[in-house]
Amino acid sequence: MEETPEIKTPPTKVSAKRSGAKAVSWRIIGTFDTLVLSWLVITYIGPLFGHEGNHSEALRAATYIAVTEVITKLVLYFLHERGWARIRWGVSAADSKHKESGWRSTSKTATWRIIASLDTTVLAWIFTGNLGTAVSIGGLEIITKLILYFVHERAWSRIQYGTGKEPESHDT
């Protein structure tokens, strides 16, 4: 019995507009998480590392970290998305719809978390002046943001905005 050859659908193209929309939606979620987490860590864990301050100083430092992150993370996230847009692993097109595998989302989550947590740790160190507090913020956000980012990636894997078929190449 002869097997029918599998017809492979070419991967879809991911636009820069999609990457931008994902960057903005993630930044809203990420900034809120950073603000709350930073305030909690500075207020309740910071004193364990000798970082003394009151609630308003903790809120001010947390706000500086979160607001500065809006700029640094938008740029870093956009670059991360564009880099992954060039990698075709884990991408398919089913019924002319862009589809990303769970393993791709997992890999993107891990690479983004490394970049983003290093950024947060450096910003926290700059704005608190305390390395222990900064590492605590960066370390704890790994947990919260891994979960939030994975959910964000899976939600975006269902959204078709900014995806389309690759332009056909014409060899001459």
HELIX and SHEET records of a PDB file:
HELIX    1   1 ALA A   16  LEU A   40  1                                  25    
HELIX    2   2 VAL A   41  ILE A   45  3                                   5    
HELIX    3   3 GLY A   46  PHE A   49  5                                   4    
HELIX    4   4 HIS A   55  ALA A   85  1                                  31    
HELIX    5   5 GLY A  102  THR A  128  1                                  27    
HELIX    6   6 LEU A  131  TRP A  156  1                                  26    
SHEET    1   A 2 THR A  12  VAL A  14  0                                        
SHEET    2   A 2 THR A 163  LYS A 165 -1                                        
SHEET    1   B 2 VAL A  91  ALA A  94  0                                        
SHEET    2   B 2 LYS A  97  GLU A 100 -1                                        
END                                                                             
